[in-house]
């Protein structure tokens, strides 16, 4: 397995467990992502994502997306897509 950097966390909303990410690459529902930072390090599957509060199946470079995650993400954490 390899990883490709596809974005950076810009905000984390603890009350709804959602991270905001600015994408530099492509991401789709069903992809596996790895979030890594100074104190963050977890992998999860993207079950859904939103752009401007609208559900989308995929997003690309420059998009600001929201993804629900199982653990606390922090600003400036890197987001990688896990490639089989």
C-alpha positions as CSV (number, residue, x, y, z in Angstrom):
1,X,0.0,0.0,0.0
2,X,1.2,3.5,-0.7
3,X,-0.2,6.9,0.2
4,X,-0.7,10.1,-1.8
5,X,-1.1,13.4,0.0
6,X,-4.4,14.9,-1.0
7,X,-5.1,17.7,1.4
8,X,-4.7,19.4,4.8
9,X,-7.1,19.8,7.7
10,X,-8.2,23.4,8.1
11,X,-10.7,23.0,11.0
12,X,-12.2,20.3,13.3
13,X,-15.7,20.5,14.7
14,X,-15.7,18.4,17.8
15,X,-19.4,18.5,18.6
16,X,-20.2,16.8,15.3
17,X,-16.8,15.0,14.8
18,X,-16.2,16.5,11.3
19,X,-13.0,17.8,9.9
20,X,-12.8,20.5,7.2
21,X,-10.2,19.7,4.5
22,X,-8.8,21.8,1.7
23,X,-8.0,19.3,-1.1
24,X,-4.9,19.3,-3.3
25,X,-5.9,16.0,-5.0
26,X,-8.9,13.8,-5.8
27,X,-11.1,12.1,-3.2
28,X,-14.3,10.0,-3.5
29,X,-16.7,8.4,-1.2
30,X,-15.4,4.9,-0.4
31,X,-11.7,5.9,-0.5
32,X,-9.5,5.1,2.5
33,X,-7.7,8.1,4.0
34,X,-4.9,8.4,6.6
35,X,-4.8,11.5,8.7
36,X,-1.4,12.3,10.2
37,X,-0.1,15.2,12.3
38,X,1.9,16.0,15.3
39,X,-0.5,14.1,17.6
40,X,-3.0,12.6,15.1
41,X,-2.5,9.3,13.3
42,X,-5.6,7.4,12.2
43,X,-7.1,5.7,9.1
44,X,-10.7,5.7,8.1
45,X,-13.0,5.1,5.1
46,X,-14.8,8.1,3.7
47,X,-18.5,7.2,4.2
48,X,-19.8,10.6,3.0
49,X,-18.5,14.1,2.4
50,X,-20.0,17.5,1.8
51,X,-19.1,20.7,-0.1
52,X,-21.0,23.8,1.1
53,X,-23.4,21.6,3.1
54,X,-24.3,19.5,0.0
55,X,-23.5,15.8,-0.1
56,X,-21.1,14.9,-3.0
57,X,-19.6,11.6,-4.2
58,X,-16.3,13.1,-5.2
59,X,-14.2,16.3,-5.0
60,X,-11.0,17.6,-6.4
61,X,-8.2,20.1,-6.0
62,X,-9.2,23.4,-4.4
63,X,-12.5,22.1,-2.9
64,X,-13.2,22.6,0.7
65,X,-14.9,19.5,2.1
66,X,-16.3,18.2,5.3
67,X,-15.7,14.6,6.4
68,X,-17.0,12.8,9.5
69,X,-14.1,11.1,11.3
70,X,-13.8,8.7,14.2
71,X,-11.0,10.6,16.0
72,X,-10.0,14.1,16.7
73,X,-8.2,15.8,13.8
74,X,-6.2,19.0,14.2
75,X,-5.5,22.0,12.0
76,X,-2.5,21.5,9.7
77,X,-2.8,17.6,9.8
78,X,-2.0,16.1,6.5
79,X,-4.6,13.9,4.7
80,X,-3.4,11.1,2.6
81,X,-5.3,8.8,0.2
82,X,-4.4,5.1,0.8
83,X,-3.7,3.5,-2.6
84,X,-3.8,-0.3,-2.9
